[in-house]
Every structure is written in structure tokens, then in C-alpha cells.
Amino acid sequence: MKRIIFTSAFVACMAISYISNAQTATPRVTKRQVNQQERIAGGVKSGELTARETKHLETREAKLQQNKKEAKADGVVTGQEKRQLKRGENRNSRAIKRQKHDAQQQQR
């Protein structure tokens, strides 16, 4: 009997943990952030991004990370918060593209 109660309590705790994790999960945003960091690093390596452009893009990415952290702070990432994060990612992506394809290059 004790074993059944203990097992039930354990399963209930795991389910609550899983549900709370699912509500704050933002795997798409995380994946895009990693991808965009790689794009920035590639631009630096190839010389397409200047130091100033890189700093600006990194600041934008840090701001988005802060927004993501704030969205998760209350334990639930709402649909509106997800849309705002996606919009920020889209803007950052366009900024990376613009900076990589402008005429400025690193001095070698």
C-alpha cells in the first residue's frame, strides 16, 4: 500500500514538473538564437561584419535573450509573448542579413 502511494506521488510530481516545463519551453526561439549566433560568427570570420556591426547585432541578440527570460519569469509563456519573441527574431535575422550584405567590410 505504501509503495503504491509513494509511486503515485512520484508520478504526480513528475507530471507537474513536465507540465510546468512545457509551459515555459521555447525551443524554436532557442534554436533560432543559436543559428543567428552562428551567422554572426560566420560574418565576422569572413570579414562581412565590422566590429561595430558585430557589437550592434550582439546587443540585439542579448536584448532578445532578456525578453525571453522575462517571458519565462512567471512560469508561462503566453501566445502573445511567443509572437513577440518570434517578431524580435525576425527583425534580428533581417538586421544580420542587411549588415552582412552591405558594402562595409573588416579592415584586414
C-alpha positions in Angstrom: 0.0 0.0 0.0 2.8 2.4 0.9 4.6 1.5 -2.3 1.5 2.4 -4.4 1.1 5.7 -2.6 4.8 6.6 -3.0 4.7 5.6 -6.7 1.6 7.7 -7.3 3.1 10.7 -5.5 6.3 10.3 -7.6 4.3 10.1 -10.8 2.3 13.2 -9.9 5.4 15.2 -9.1 7.0 14.2 -12.4 3.8 15.2 -14.3 3.7 18.6 -12.6 7.3 19.1 -13.4 6.8 18.2 -17.1 3.7 20.4 -17.4 5.4 23.4 -15.9 8.4 22.9 -18.2 6.2 22.6 -21.2 4.6 25.9 -20.5 7.9 27.8 -20.4 9.7 25.9 -23.2 10.8 28.0 -26.1 12.8 25.5 -28.2 12.2 27.4 -31.5 13.5 30.6 -30.1 16.5 28.9 -28.7 17.3 27.1 -31.9 17.0 30.4 -33.9 19.2 32.2 -31.4 21.9 29.6 -31.9 21.5 29.8 -35.7 21.8 33.6 -35.6 24.8 33.5 -33.4 26.4 31.2 -35.9 25.5 33.6 -38.7 27.1 36.5 -36.8 30.2 34.4 -36.1 30.4 33.5 -39.8 30.1 37.1 -40.8 33.0 38.0 -38.5 35.1 35.2 -39.8 34.5 36.1 -43.4 35.0 39.8 -42.9 31.5 40.7 -43.9 30.8 42.2 -40.5 32.8 45.1 -38.9 33.4 45.2 -35.2 30.8 47.9 -34.8 28.2 45.9 -36.7 29.0 42.8 -34.7 28.6 44.7 -31.4 25.2 46.1 -32.5 24.0 42.6 -33.6 25.2 41.0 -30.4 23.4 43.7 -28.4 20.2 42.9 -30.2 20.6 39.2 -29.5 21.2 40.0 -25.8 18.0 42.1 -25.7 16.0 39.2 -27.2 17.5 36.8 -24.6 16.4 39.2 -21.8 12.9 39.3 -23.3 12.8 35.5 -23.4 13.9 35.4 -19.8 11.2 37.9 -18.8 8.6 35.9 -20.7 9.5 32.8 -18.8 9.7 34.5 -15.4 6.0 34.0 -14.4 6.2 30.3 -15.4 4.0 30.6 -18.5 5.0 31.8 -22.0 1.7 33.1 -23.5 0.9 33.1 -27.2 1.4 36.9 -27.3 4.8 36.6 -25.7 5.7 33.9 -28.2 4.6 36.1 -31.1 6.7 39.0 -29.7 9.8 36.8 -29.4 9.3 35.5 -32.9 8.9 39.1 -34.2 12.2 40.0 -32.4 13.9 37.0 -34.0 12.6 38.0 -37.4 13.9 41.6 -37.0 17.3 40.4 -35.8 17.5 38.0 -38.7 16.8 40.8 -41.2 19.4 43.0 -39.4 22.0 40.3 -39.7 21.3 39.9 -43.4 21.4 43.7 -44.1 24.7 44.1 -42.2 26.4 41.1 -43.9 25.4 42.2 -47.3 26.2 45.9 -47.1 29.4 47.4 -48.6 31.2 47.6 -45.3 34.0 45.1 -44.6 36.5 44.5 -41.9 39.9 46.0 -42.4 42.5 43.3 -42.9 
